[in-house]
Amino acid sequence: MTQTAPPIPVPGLSPERRRALTVLVASQILGGAGMAAGITVGALLAQDLLGSTSLAGLPAALFAVGAALGAAVLGRVCQRFGRRRGLLLGNGVAALGSAGVVAGAAARWPVLLLAALFVYGAGTVTGLLARYAGADLAPPGGRGRAAGTLLFALTLGAVAGPNLIGPTGTLAHAWGVPRLAGPFLLAAAAYTAAALVLLPWLRPDPLGPAQPRQPGGTVAEPGAGPHGSVRSAPGVVIGATVMITAQLVMIAVMTMTPVHMTGHGHGTQAVGLVIALHVGAMFLPSPLSGLLADRIGGRRVAATAGVVLLGAGLFAGLAPPTSVPLLACALVLLGVGWNLALLGGTALITDATSAENRASVQGLADVGMSAAGATGGMVSGLVAGGSGYPALAMAAGALALAVIPAVALSRRGRSR
């Protein structure tokens, strides 16, 4: 595997850590295909099975709630049993949920379908949690690049997944399953394959591989506090705040952009192009964002994210609703800002925790992100319906700007 894998742009890795990071990249590509294929048709499948357009948003809500629960549970599993077992469990849960969706669709049983979508959401959070495993493998000066590499790998699979909707739908139809359930056949196979890649090859465990140990057997990290205490509470709080705020802002604006565009006469092709560019901007800059986090620090990257998200909100709010190029530029900025916030926040939290508590703290931070995403999706419709899309976009941008004084205050408090 190591001979055919692409080079990993992270300096200072030992051969065994480089091999482990390559294994994570392979599993991320597979998991990305499963995640994107399932999300693409979840709402359409629920609408078809439930026979109601008003309930088509229920899969997204179940997905978000499942992701929050999954982040909390998988974070604790990783902390107690290691990253390898946690990621194995997450991919296995996602595969199980995908298979449950196929079974629910084939049996025309809405209860099973919705329960399986919840389980599927709990497992798909593994793709984002894996970035922490990459950061564990890298030395302090390369953690951002390692995390960014895994997010970029997730994108490769996410781009391929939706392109297989047609072939998997044909396969599902041949097996007597609704065509819309076809992508979940792909998701079940992809997540199973991701788990099978991790099972034999992800060694040593990313959470503390080959780290020096104290006489009592605990991992010795520079600056680690006693009993696994958090070394720098401001770093954890600010890192989580940045990621949660960015998630809230991004979901709120992204959710209402298709509604805003279709309300002004744009077709599904234009809407799809804008959202595709946005999703690409969310993940494709990950290697560069990770490099910036390593070079200038997570705090500066987080502050930059606030400025970019403000620009995205203002751009979206002021862009003429008839201009697809300007709306696309706004959504690209929104994706880039979210990416900077995610990598900056990841760097802050990783650097501010010790090996004894890192995974559980990171899991809780991602729980906050999932909850913020669900909140943003629900609130965005109310704000846009009452005040309009421009007001929603500019208010979201202003909210993102609040991370800058928070970062500045945390830095001042730390220096004192």
Summary of the structure (lengths in Angstrom):
residues: 416
radius of gyration: 20.8
end to end distance: 48.7
largest distance: 68.8
contacts: 1695
relative contact order: 0.14
helix: 81%
strand: 0%
